[in-house]
Amino acid sequence: MNTDNQSFDINELENKLEELIQQFNSVQHENSTLKVKQDELVKEKAKLVEKTNMARTRVEAMISRLKTMEHGT
């Protein structure tokens, strides 16, 4: 292997390595963004579950009151 081929191979490897580093950084940034979004969605889901449970409790209470009123008359 002569010096020109070695130099070309090293340059090619450097270019590929730089491309991999850029891809890694891009994927790492995307992963961080997705983790933040996931955390937000988990919190939002918890709030919605809480609101749904509160609404269910209120509806059940209204139904009970209606049944009581129905049987009381």
C-alpha positions as CSV (number, residue, x, y, z in Angstrom):
1,M,0.0,0.0,0.0
2,N,1.5,3.3,-1.0
3,T,1.3,6.6,0.8
4,D,-1.4,8.0,-1.6
5,N,-3.7,5.1,-1.0
6,Q,-3.2,5.4,2.8
7,S,-3.9,9.1,2.7
8,F,-7.0,8.5,0.6
9,D,-8.2,5.7,3.0
10,I,-7.6,7.9,6.1
11,N,-9.5,10.9,4.5
12,E,-12.3,8.6,3.6
13,L,-12.5,7.2,7.1
14,E,-12.4,10.7,8.6
15,N,-15.3,11.7,6.3
16,K,-17.3,8.7,7.3
17,L,-16.5,9.2,11.0
18,E,-17.6,12.9,10.7
19,E,-20.8,11.8,9.1
20,L,-21.5,9.2,11.8
21,I,-20.8,11.8,14.5
22,Q,-23.3,14.2,12.9
23,Q,-25.9,11.4,12.6
24,F,-25.3,10.5,16.3
25,N,-25.7,14.1,17.4
26,S,-28.9,14.4,15.4
27,V,-30.4,11.2,16.8
28,Q,-29.3,12.2,20.3
29,H,-31.1,15.6,19.9
30,E,-34.2,13.9,18.5
31,N,-34.2,11.5,21.4
32,S,-34.0,14.3,24.0
33,T,-36.8,16.1,22.3
34,L,-38.9,13.0,22.2
35,K,-38.3,12.3,25.9
36,V,-39.5,15.8,26.8
37,K,-42.6,15.4,24.6
38,Q,-43.2,12.0,26.2
39,D,-43.0,13.5,29.7
40,E,-45.5,16.2,28.7
41,L,-47.9,13.7,27.3
42,V,-47.7,11.5,30.4
43,K,-48.5,14.5,32.5
44,E,-51.4,15.5,30.2
45,K,-52.7,11.9,30.3
46,A,-52.7,11.9,34.1
47,K,-54.6,15.2,34.2
48,L,-57.2,13.8,31.7
49,V,-57.6,10.6,33.7
50,E,-58.1,12.7,36.9
51,K,-60.7,14.8,35.1
52,T,-62.5,11.7,33.7
53,N,-62.7,10.2,37.2
54,M,-64.1,13.4,38.7
55,A,-66.7,13.6,35.9
56,R,-67.6,9.9,36.4
57,T,-68.0,10.5,40.2
58,R,-70.2,13.5,39.6
59,V,-72.4,11.7,37.0
60,E,-72.8,8.7,39.4
61,A,-73.8,11.1,42.2
62,M,-76.4,12.8,40.0
63,I,-77.8,9.4,39.0
64,S,-78.0,8.4,42.6
65,R,-79.8,11.6,43.5
66,L,-82.2,11.1,40.5
67,K,-83.0,7.6,41.6
68,T,-83.6,8.8,45.2
69,M,-85.9,11.5,44.0
70,E,-87.7,9.0,41.7
71,H,-88.3,6.6,44.6
72,G,-89.2,9.4,47.0
73,T,-92.2,10.6,45.1
